[in-house]
Amino acid sequence: HGRIITADVVVSAADLKYTETKLLPQSLQTHPEKYWDKRNPGLSSVLIYAGVKGKLPELAHHTLLFSRDWDPDFEAVFGPQKSLQKSWSHSIYVSKTSATDADVAPEGYENLFVLVPAAAEPEIGHGSAYIEDSSKVNGGVAGRGEDERVRSIAKQAIALIAQWAGIDDLAQRIVVSKTVGPADFAERYYSWSGGAIGPAHTLAQSAFFRGKNKSAKVENLYYAGATTVPGVGVPLCLISAENIIKRLRADHTPGPLPEN
Ligand SMILES: Cc1cc2nc3c(=O)[nH]c(=O)nc-3n(C[C@H](O)[C@H](O)[C@H](O)COP(=O)(O)OP(=O)(O)OC[C@H]3O[C@@H](n4cnc5c(N)ncnc54)[C@H](O)[C@@H]3O)c2cc1C
């Protein structure tokens, strides 16, 4: 029951694996399922959005907390030994958004965004943020709750921040909290294996090893966004859009597009 829309050019900015393996028939796939077998989906994350009573002078606008020995953190997120029990990094990013934006928290409260890197394993589960509308998203199950692993990672991460930043009563001062887990990334954004930011920038998945922004099988099908070249992050995604414009204009010059 689809609708056919004709187009001269199609640009997919969705997850490349999803575009290739779910939106195209096998005969038209440049990167079929087996292409992905040896590739690395990168990392996912557990996100915590927390409203905290009182001020938090212990935290800066951006706080990066690094373990003294961060090898176990990489191992937990990327290593072959990662397990569902040990699948998150103790090196954590905290943004105190209320440090610079008065609109994000009422007077006397702070607003925190916490990014806990986690393995790209949808089995880690869902957070609580989208429970209300979970029946509307692809694969969402109405009435489900926050998964225990996500809840546990969030709880431990808050305890770690409290300990490292010296905010003993941080957990008790949280008045509202929502979480997002790897399964949310998989279901809401169709991201490969619940990854949060796109395939890892390993050597074999960077620069020209990362593939092309054009289908080899479907004429005028292009790819943009974090899962194709040049890669992850807003600036690189914008470059991916520029690259498509240049391809369409047959512009082979190096450097950015002219401003006009
Ligand atoms: C928690 C977090 C923090 C980050 N922090 C930073 C940062 O500080 N700085 C930075 O530069 N980058 C950051 N990034 C990375 C950056 O956000 C991404 O690289 C970038 O937003 C990806 O853009 P995109 O257009 O490729 O994908 P998206 O922004 O994910 O857009 C893809 C869109 O396609 C939609 N879609 C998927 N499948 C379909 C389909 N079949 N049909 C229709 N629509 C579909 C999705 O719903 C989504 O809206 C962060 C990422 C995360 C997750």
The ligand as an ORCA input file, in Angstrom:
! r2SCAN-3c Opt
* xyz 0 1
  C      23.566     12.097     21.919
  C      24.293     12.645     20.743
  C      25.118     13.741     20.902
  C      25.787     14.259     19.795
  N      26.567     15.366     19.966
  C      27.146     15.924     18.885
  C      27.882     17.121     19.015
  O      28.020     17.682     20.115
  N      28.454     17.654     17.904
  C      28.312     17.074     16.669
  O      28.822     17.600     15.687
  N      27.629     15.924     16.525
  C      27.029     15.344     17.593
  N      26.329     14.186     17.448
  C      26.289     13.559     16.127
  C      25.319     14.269     15.207
  O      24.151     14.573     15.922
  C      24.996     13.374     14.026
  O      26.193     12.973     13.356
  C      24.089     14.077     13.023
  O      22.987     14.689     13.622
  C      23.587     13.056     12.030
  O      22.824     13.725     11.067
  P      22.100     12.887      9.954
  O      21.407     13.852      9.073
  O      23.040     11.900      9.345
  O      21.054     11.966     10.751
  P      19.841     12.366     11.673
  O      19.965     13.734     12.231
  O      19.674     11.200     12.590
  O      18.631     12.416     10.627
  C      18.173     11.267      9.969
  C      16.661     11.376      9.920
  O      16.160     10.383      9.046
  C      14.969      9.866      9.619
  N      14.727      8.550      9.042
  C      15.372      7.411      9.322
  N      14.870      6.415      8.563
  C      13.903      6.960      7.778
  C      13.038      6.442      6.774
  N      13.081      5.164      6.403
  N      12.167      7.290      6.182
  C      12.133      8.596      6.536
  N      12.935      9.143      7.474
  C      13.816      8.319      8.077
  C      15.254      9.829     11.104
  O      14.062      9.775     11.848
  C      15.998     11.156     11.281
  O      15.111     12.223     11.518
  C      25.642     13.659     18.526
  C      24.815     12.543     18.374
  C      24.145     12.035     19.470
  C      23.228     10.854     19.275
*
